[in-house]
Amino acid sequence: MFTKRLTEDDYVTYLPVSGIEFRVNTKTWHIDGEFKKIKSPIHIKVLPRSLSVLV
């Protein structure tokens, strides 16, 4: 990520979608360094213009 070479990595796949749903066999997750219990299916939705970056 810091070297800007993720596009060349075999383990990274880019999906241009506004949302995604997937199923996994675990309920334990680490999200942003925090431990969470989440049941499948997992729903992820992109919220356009929802992040403000202050420089």
PDB file with SEQRES, HELIX, SHEET and CRYST1 records, atoms N, CA, C and O in Angstrom:
SEQRES   1 A   55  MET PHE THR LYS ARG LEU THR GLU ASP ASP TYR VAL THR          
SEQRES   2 A   55  TYR LEU PRO VAL SER GLY ILE GLU PHE ARG VAL ASN THR          
SEQRES   3 A   55  LYS THR TRP HIS ILE ASP GLY GLU PHE LYS LYS ILE LYS          
SEQRES   4 A   55  SER PRO ILE HIS ILE LYS VAL LEU PRO ARG SER LEU SER          
SEQRES   5 A   55  VAL LEU VAL                                                  
HELIX    1 AA1 LEU A    6  GLU A    8  5                                   3    
SHEET    1 AA1 2 GLY A  19  PHE A  22  0                                        
SHEET    2 AA1 2 ILE A  42  LYS A  45 -1                                        
SHEET    1 AA2 2 THR A  28  ILE A  31  0                                        
SHEET    2 AA2 2 GLU A  34  LYS A  37 -1                                        
CRYST1    1.000    1.000    1.000  90.00  90.00  90.00 P 1           1          
ATOM      1  N   MET A   1       0.826  -1.179   0.000  1.00  0.00           N  
ATOM      2  CA  MET A   1       0.000   0.000   0.000  1.00  0.00           C  
ATOM      3  C   MET A   1       0.877   1.251   0.000  1.00  0.00           C  
ATOM      4  O   MET A   1       0.625   2.183  -0.763  1.00  0.00           O  
ATOM      5  N   PHE A   2       1.896   1.275   0.845  1.00  0.00           N  
ATOM      6  CA  PHE A   2       2.738   2.463   0.938  1.00  0.00           C  
ATOM      7  C   PHE A   2       3.669   2.614  -0.258  1.00  0.00           C  
ATOM      8  O   PHE A   2       4.096   3.722  -0.584  1.00  0.00           O  
ATOM      9  N   THR A   3       3.984   1.490  -0.915  1.00  0.00           N  
ATOM     10  CA  THR A   3       4.868   1.552  -2.077  1.00  0.00           C  
ATOM     11  C   THR A   3       4.087   1.728  -3.375  1.00  0.00           C  
ATOM     12  O   THR A   3       4.682   1.826  -4.448  1.00  0.00           O  
ATOM     13  N   LYS A   4       2.751   1.771  -3.285  1.00  0.00           N  
ATOM     14  CA  LYS A   4       1.861   1.953  -4.435  1.00  0.00           C  
ATOM     15  C   LYS A   4       2.012   0.826  -5.458  1.00  0.00           C  
ATOM     16  O   LYS A   4       1.916   1.059  -6.663  1.00  0.00           O  
ATOM     17  N   ARG A   5       2.249  -0.398  -4.972  1.00  0.00           N  
ATOM     18  CA  ARG A   5       2.424  -1.552  -5.850  1.00  0.00           C  
ATOM     19  C   ARG A   5       1.348  -2.614  -5.657  1.00  0.00           C  
ATOM     20  O   ARG A   5       1.522  -3.744  -6.115  1.00  0.00           O  
ATOM     21  N   LEU A   6       0.251  -2.288  -4.998  1.00  0.00           N  
ATOM     22  CA  LEU A   6      -0.791  -3.289  -4.777  1.00  0.00           C  
ATOM     23  C   LEU A   6      -1.450  -3.741  -6.066  1.00  0.00           C  
ATOM     24  O   LEU A   6      -1.957  -4.861  -6.133  1.00  0.00           O  
ATOM     25  N   THR A   7      -1.456  -2.906  -7.084  1.00  0.00           N  
ATOM     26  CA  THR A   7      -2.080  -3.310  -8.349  1.00  0.00           C  
ATOM     27  C   THR A   7      -1.313  -4.448  -9.001  1.00  0.00           C  
ATOM     28  O   THR A   7      -1.862  -5.163  -9.838  1.00  0.00           O  
ATOM     29  N   GLU A   8      -0.047  -4.625  -8.627  1.00  0.00           N  
ATOM     30  CA  GLU A   8       0.777  -5.686  -9.204  1.00  0.00           C  
ATOM     31  C   GLU A   8       0.763  -6.952  -8.351  1.00  0.00           C  
ATOM     32  O   GLU A   8       1.391  -7.942  -8.727  1.00  0.00           O  
ATOM     33  N   ASP A   9       0.071  -6.949  -7.220  1.00  0.00           N  
ATOM     34  CA  ASP A   9       0.086  -8.059  -6.274  1.00  0.00           C  
ATOM     35  C   ASP A   9      -0.907  -9.142  -6.696  1.00  0.00           C  
ATOM     36  O   ASP A   9      -2.044  -8.835  -7.055  1.00  0.00           O  
ATOM     37  N   ASP A  10      -0.482 -10.412  -6.655  1.00  0.00           N  
ATOM     38  CA  ASP A  10      -1.350 -11.537  -7.013  1.00  0.00           C  
ATOM     39  C   ASP A  10      -2.433 -11.800  -5.963  1.00  0.00           C  
ATOM     40  O   ASP A  10      -3.413 -12.486  -6.253  1.00  0.00           O  
ATOM     41  N   TYR A  11      -2.269 -11.263  -4.749  1.00  0.00           N  
ATOM     42  CA  TYR A  11      -3.210 -11.516  -3.660  1.00  0.00           C  
ATOM     43  C   TYR A  11      -4.258 -10.413  -3.510  1.00  0.00           C  
ATOM     44  O   TYR A  11      -5.083 -10.480  -2.599  1.00  0.00           O  
ATOM     45  N   VAL A  12      -4.246  -9.421  -4.363  1.00  0.00           N  
ATOM     46  CA  VAL A  12      -5.186  -8.298  -4.288  1.00  0.00           C  
ATOM     47  C   VAL A  12      -6.072  -8.314  -5.523  1.00  0.00           C  
ATOM     48  O   VAL A  12      -5.587  -8.431  -6.649  1.00  0.00           O  
ATOM     49  N   THR A  13      -7.385  -8.193  -5.299  1.00  0.00           N  
ATOM     50  CA  THR A  13      -8.336  -8.102  -6.388  1.00  0.00           C  
ATOM     51  C   THR A  13      -9.185  -6.856  -6.184  1.00  0.00           C  
ATOM     52  O   THR A  13      -9.711  -6.643  -5.092  1.00  0.00           O  
ATOM     53  N   TYR A  14      -9.324  -6.043  -7.199  1.00  0.00           N  
ATOM     54  CA  TYR A  14     -10.135  -4.840  -7.140  1.00  0.00           C  
ATOM     55  C   TYR A  14     -11.512  -5.127  -7.712  1.00  0.00           C  
ATOM     56  O   TYR A  14     -11.635  -5.676  -8.807  1.00  0.00           O  
ATOM     57  N   LEU A  15     -12.548  -4.755  -6.968  1.00  0.00           N  
ATOM     58  CA  LEU A  15     -13.917  -4.962  -7.412  1.00  0.00           C  
ATOM     59  C   LEU A  15     -14.634  -3.608  -7.429  1.00  0.00           C  
ATOM     60  O   LEU A  15     -14.931  -3.063  -6.366  1.00  0.00           O  
ATOM     61  N   PRO A  16     -14.913  -3.064  -8.593  1.00  0.00           N  
ATOM     62  CA  PRO A  16     -15.585  -1.758  -8.660  1.00  0.00           C  
ATOM     63  C   PRO A  16     -17.095  -1.908  -8.436  1.00  0.00           C  
ATOM     64  O   PRO A  16     -17.869  -1.945  -9.392  1.00  0.00           O  
ATOM     65  N   VAL A  17     -17.504  -1.994  -7.166  1.00  0.00           N  
ATOM     66  CA  VAL A  17     -18.908  -2.186  -6.818  1.00  0.00           C  
ATOM     67  C   VAL A  17     -19.321  -1.166  -5.756  1.00  0.00           C  
ATOM     68  O   VAL A  17     -18.471  -0.611  -5.060  1.00  0.00           O  
ATOM     69  N   SER A  18     -20.618  -0.924  -5.636  1.00  0.00           N  
ATOM     70  CA  SER A  18     -21.101  -0.018  -4.596  1.00  0.00           C  
ATOM     71  C   SER A  18     -21.491  -0.793  -3.342  1.00  0.00           C  
ATOM     72  O   SER A  18     -21.722  -0.190  -2.294  1.00  0.00           O  
ATOM     73  N   GLY A  19     -21.568  -2.119  -3.433  1.00  0.00           N  
ATOM     74  CA  GLY A  19     -21.873  -2.952  -2.278  1.00  0.00           C  
ATOM     75  C   GLY A  19     -21.560  -4.404  -2.582  1.00  0.00           C  
ATOM     76  O   GLY A  19     -21.467  -4.805  -3.742  1.00  0.00           O  
ATOM     77  N   ILE A  20     -21.399  -5.189  -1.520  1.00  0.00           N  
ATOM     78  CA  ILE A  20     -21.066  -6.602  -1.704  1.00  0.00           C  
ATOM     79  C   ILE A  20     -21.597  -7.389  -0.506  1.00  0.00           C  
ATOM     80  O   ILE A  20     -21.703  -6.853   0.597  1.00  0.00           O  
ATOM     81  N   GLU A  21     -21.927  -8.653  -0.727  1.00  0.00           N  
ATOM     82  CA  GLU A  21     -22.360  -9.560   0.331  1.00  0.00           C  
ATOM     83  C   GLU A  21     -21.579 -10.856   0.166  1.00  0.00           C  
ATOM     84  O   GLU A  21     -21.441 -11.365  -0.947  1.00  0.00           O  
ATOM     85  N   PHE A  22     -21.065 -11.394   1.277  1.00  0.00           N  
ATOM     86  CA  PHE A  22     -20.356 -12.666   1.206  1.00  0.00           C  
ATOM     87  C   PHE A  22     -20.581 -13.455   2.489  1.00  0.00           C  
ATOM     88  O   PHE A  22     -20.957 -12.900   3.522  1.00  0.00           O  
ATOM     89  N   ARG A  23     -20.345 -14.755   2.401  1.00  0.00           N  
ATOM     90  CA  ARG A  23     -20.522 -15.665   3.537  1.00  0.00           C  
ATOM     91  C   ARG A  23     -19.174 -16.233   3.957  1.00  0.00           C  
ATOM     92  O   ARG A  23     -18.312 -16.516   3.124  1.00  0.00           O  
ATOM     93  N   VAL A  24     -19.009 -16.395   5.272  1.00  0.00           N  
ATOM     94  CA  VAL A  24     -17.786 -16.968   5.827  1.00  0.00           C  
ATOM     95  C   VAL A  24     -18.156 -17.961   6.916  1.00  0.00           C  
ATOM     96  O   VAL A  24     -19.296 -17.983   7.381  1.00  0.00           O  
ATOM     97  N   ASN A  25     -17.194 -18.784   7.325  1.00  0.00           N  
ATOM     98  CA  ASN A  25     -17.431 -19.805   8.347  1.00  0.00           C  
ATOM     99  C   ASN A  25     -17.003 -19.373   9.739  1.00  0.00           C  
ATOM    100  O   ASN A  25     -16.859 -20.219  10.622  1.00  0.00           O  
ATOM    101  N   THR A  26     -16.797 -18.093   9.956  1.00  0.00           N  
ATOM    102  CA  THR A  26     -16.370 -17.609  11.263  1.00  0.00           C  
ATOM    103  C   THR A  26     -17.274 -16.470  11.714  1.00  0.00           C  
ATOM    104  O   THR A  26     -17.914 -15.810  10.896  1.00  0.00           O  
ATOM    105  N   LYS A  27     -17.321 -16.249  13.023  1.00  0.00           N  
ATOM    106  CA  LYS A  27     -18.061 -15.113  13.568  1.00  0.00           C  
ATOM    107  C   LYS A  27     -17.113 -14.087  14.181  1.00  0.00           C  
ATOM    108  O   LYS A  27     -17.536 -12.993  14.554  1.00  0.00           O  
ATOM    109  N   THR A  28     -15.839 -14.437  14.286  1.00  0.00           N  
ATOM    110  CA  THR A  28     -14.872 -13.541  14.944  1.00  0.00           C  
ATOM    111  C   THR A  28     -14.087 -12.751  13.903  1.00  0.00           C  
ATOM    112  O   THR A  28     -13.569 -13.317  12.940  1.00  0.00           O  
ATOM    113  N   TRP A  29     -14.006 -11.445  14.107  1.00  0.00           N  
ATOM    114  CA  TRP A  29     -13.358 -10.533  13.170  1.00  0.00           C  
ATOM    115  C   TRP A  29     -12.520  -9.517  13.923  1.00  0.00           C  
ATOM    116  O   TRP A  29     -12.788  -9.212  15.085  1.00  0.00           O  
ATOM    117  N   HIS A  30     -11.506  -8.997  13.254  1.00  0.00           N  
ATOM    118  CA  HIS A  30     -10.768  -7.833  13.733  1.00  0.00           C  
ATOM    119  C   HIS A  30     -11.011  -6.735  12.714  1.00  0.00           C  
ATOM    120  O   HIS A  30     -10.538  -6.816  11.581  1.00  0.00           O  
ATOM    121  N   ILE A  31     -11.747  -5.709  13.117  1.00  0.00           N  
ATOM    122  CA  ILE A  31     -12.093  -4.615  12.220  1.00  0.00           C  
ATOM    123  C   ILE A  31     -11.477  -3.343  12.774  1.00  0.00           C  
ATOM    124  O   ILE A  31     -11.836  -2.884  13.858  1.00  0.00           O  
ATOM    125  N   ASP A  32     -10.547  -2.780  12.019  1.00  0.00           N  
ATOM    126  CA  ASP A  32      -9.856  -1.560  12.426  1.00  0.00           C  
ATOM    127  C   ASP A  32      -9.225  -1.717  13.803  1.00  0.00           C  
ATOM    128  O   ASP A  32      -9.238  -0.790  14.613  1.00  0.00           O  
ATOM    129  N   GLY A  33      -8.666  -2.911  14.061  1.00  0.00           N  
ATOM    130  CA  GLY A  33      -7.982  -3.169  15.315  1.00  0.00           C  
ATOM    131  C   GLY A  33      -8.894  -3.572  16.467  1.00  0.00           C  
ATOM    132  O   GLY A  33      -8.411  -3.823  17.572  1.00  0.00           O  
ATOM    133  N   GLU A  34     -10.179  -3.639  16.236  1.00  0.00           N  
ATOM    134  CA  GLU A  34     -11.139  -3.999  17.280  1.00  0.00           C  
ATOM    135  C   GLU A  34     -11.701  -5.397  17.022  1.00  0.00           C  
ATOM    136  O   GLU A  34     -11.982  -5.755  15.879  1.00  0.00           O  
ATOM    137  N   PHE A  35     -11.864  -6.190  18.096  1.00  0.00           N  
ATOM    138  CA  PHE A  35     -12.458  -7.517  17.987  1.00  0.00           C  
ATOM    139  C   PHE A  35     -13.972  -7.378  17.931  1.00  0.00           C  
ATOM    140  O   PHE A  35     -14.568  -6.688  18.758  1.00  0.00           O  
ATOM    141  N   LYS A  36     -14.596  -8.037  16.949  1.00  0.00           N  
ATOM    142  CA  LYS A  36     -16.053  -7.998  16.780  1.00  0.00           C  
ATOM    143  C   LYS A  36     -16.567  -9.395  16.475  1.00  0.00           C  
ATOM    144  O   LYS A  36     -15.862 -10.203  15.871  1.00  0.00           O  
ATOM    145  N   LYS A  37     -17.792  -9.679  16.891  1.00  0.00           N  
ATOM    146  CA  LYS A  37     -18.481 -10.918  16.497  1.00  0.00           C  
ATOM    147  C   LYS A  37     -19.570 -10.530  15.509  1.00  0.00           C  
ATOM    148  O   LYS A  37     -20.472  -9.760  15.842  1.00  0.00           O  
ATOM    149  N   ILE A  38     -19.487 -11.068  14.281  1.00  0.00           N  
ATOM    150  CA  ILE A  38     -20.424 -10.753  13.213  1.00  0.00           C  
ATOM    151  C   ILE A  38     -20.835 -12.057  12.541  1.00  0.00           C  
ATOM    152  O   ILE A  38     -19.978 -12.861  12.172  1.00  0.00           O  
ATOM    153  N   LYS A  39     -22.136 -12.273  12.379  1.00  0.00           N  
ATOM    154  CA  LYS A  39     -22.646 -13.476  11.717  1.00  0.00           C  
ATOM    155  C   LYS A  39     -22.666 -13.284  10.203  1.00  0.00           C  
ATOM    156  O   LYS A  39     -22.770 -12.163   9.704  1.00  0.00           O  
ATOM    157  N   SER A  40     -22.566 -14.393   9.490  1.00  0.00           N  
ATOM    158  CA  SER A  40     -22.724 -14.385   8.035  1.00  0.00           C  
ATOM    159  C   SER A  40     -24.193 -14.272   7.697  1.00  0.00           C  
ATOM    160  O   SER A  40     -25.018 -14.690   8.509  1.00  0.00           O  
ATOM    161  N   PRO A  41     -24.561 -13.751   6.590  1.00  0.00           N  
ATOM    162  CA  PRO A  41     -23.701 -13.145   5.563  1.00  0.00           C  
ATOM    163  C   PRO A  41     -23.254 -11.742   5.969  1.00  0.00           C  
ATOM    164  O   PRO A  41     -23.917 -11.063   6.753  1.00  0.00           O  
ATOM    165  N   ILE A  42     -22.129 -11.331   5.424  1.00  0.00           N  
ATOM    166  CA  ILE A  42     -21.554 -10.022   5.674  1.00  0.00           C  
ATOM    167  C   ILE A  42     -22.011  -9.082   4.560  1.00  0.00           C  
ATOM    168  O   ILE A  42     -21.872  -9.404   3.380  1.00  0.00           O  
ATOM    169  N   HIS A  43     -22.548  -7.935   4.926  1.00  0.00           N  
ATOM    170  CA  HIS A  43     -22.995  -6.931   3.960  1.00  0.00           C  
ATOM    171  C   HIS A  43     -22.092  -5.706   4.087  1.00  0.00           C  
ATOM    172  O   HIS A  43     -21.938  -5.156   5.177  1.00  0.00           O  
ATOM    173  N   ILE A  44     -21.503  -5.285   2.983  1.00  0.00           N  
ATOM    174  CA  ILE A  44     -20.662  -4.087   2.960  1.00  0.00           C  
ATOM    175  C   ILE A  44     -21.225  -3.151   1.905  1.00  0.00           C  
ATOM    176  O   ILE A  44     -21.479  -3.559   0.772  1.00  0.00           O  
ATOM    177  N   LYS A  45     -21.419  -1.889   2.284  1.00  0.00           N  
ATOM    178  CA  LYS A  45     -21.974  -0.902   1.366  1.00  0.00           C  
ATOM    179  C   LYS A  45     -21.072   0.335   1.359  1.00  0.00           C  
ATOM    180  O   LYS A  45     -20.671   0.826   2.413  1.00  0.00           O  
ATOM    181  N   VAL A  46     -20.764   0.823   0.177  1.00  0.00           N  
ATOM    182  CA  VAL A  46     -19.955   2.032   0.027  1.00  0.00           C  
ATOM    183  C   VAL A  46     -20.887   3.241   0.110  1.00  0.00           C  
ATOM    184  O   VAL A  46     -21.881   3.318  -0.612  1.00  0.00           O  
ATOM    185  N   LEU A  47     -20.562   4.170   0.982  1.00  0.00           N  
ATOM    186  CA  LEU A  47     -21.352   5.379   1.145  1.00  0.00           C  
ATOM    187  C   LEU A  47     -20.585   6.544   0.508  1.00  0.00           C  
ATOM    188  O   LEU A  47     -19.655   7.071   1.117  1.00  0.00           O  
ATOM    189  N   PRO A  48     -20.961   6.947  -0.700  1.00  0.00           N  
ATOM    190  CA  PRO A  48     -20.241   8.030  -1.390  1.00  0.00           C  
ATOM    191  C   PRO A  48     -20.265   9.331  -0.585  1.00  0.00           C  
ATOM    192  O   PRO A  48     -21.270   9.681   0.034  1.00  0.00           O  
ATOM    193  N   ARG A  49     -19.154  10.020  -0.610  1.00  0.00           N  
ATOM    194  CA  ARG A  49     -19.008  11.325   0.057  1.00  0.00           C  
ATOM    195  C   ARG A  49     -19.261  11.281   1.567  1.00  0.00           C  
ATOM    196  O   ARG A  49     -19.666  12.285   2.153  1.00  0.00           O  
ATOM    197  N   SER A  50     -19.027  10.133   2.198  1.00  0.00           N  
ATOM    198  CA  SER A  50     -19.290  10.015   3.633  1.00  0.00           C  
ATOM    199  C   SER A  50     -18.045  10.199   4.479  1.00  0.00           C  
ATOM    200  O   SER A  50     -18.144  10.255   5.705  1.00  0.00           O  
ATOM    201  N   LEU A  51     -16.882  10.294   3.864  1.00  0.00           N  
ATOM    202  CA  LEU A  51     -15.640  10.478   4.597  1.00  0.00           C  
ATOM    203  C   LEU A  51     -15.054  11.844   4.292  1.00  0.00           C  
ATOM    204  O   LEU A  51     -14.778  12.167   3.136  1.00  0.00           O  
ATOM    205  N   SER A  52     -14.867  12.637   5.324  1.00  0.00           N  
ATOM    206  CA  SER A  52     -14.233  13.943   5.164  1.00  0.00           C  
ATOM    207  C   SER A  52     -12.779  13.823   5.589  1.00  0.00           C  
ATOM    208  O   SER A  52     -12.487  13.333   6.680  1.00  0.00           O  
ATOM    209  N   VAL A  53     -11.867  14.266   4.736  1.00  0.00           N  
ATOM    210  CA  VAL A  53     -10.444  14.221   5.037  1.00  0.00           C  
ATOM    211  C   VAL A  53      -9.958  15.646   5.210  1.00  0.00           C  
ATOM    212  O   VAL A  53     -10.115  16.475   4.313  1.00  0.00           O  
ATOM    213  N   LEU A  54      -9.366  15.934   6.362  1.00  0.00           N  
ATOM    214  CA  LEU A  54      -8.863  17.266   6.664  1.00  0.00           C  
ATOM    215  C   LEU A  54      -7.352  17.233   6.530  1.00  0.00           C  
ATOM    216  O   LEU A  54      -6.683  16.454   7.210  1.00  0.00           O  
ATOM    217  N   VAL A  55      -6.809  18.071   5.659  1.00  0.00           N  
ATOM    218  CA  VAL A  55      -5.362  18.084   5.408  1.00  0.00           C  
ATOM    219  C   VAL A  55      -4.759  19.350   5.984  1.00  0.00           C  
ATOM    220  O   VAL A  55      -3.550  19.559   5.882  1.00  0.00           O  
TER     221      VAL A  55                                                      
END                                                                             
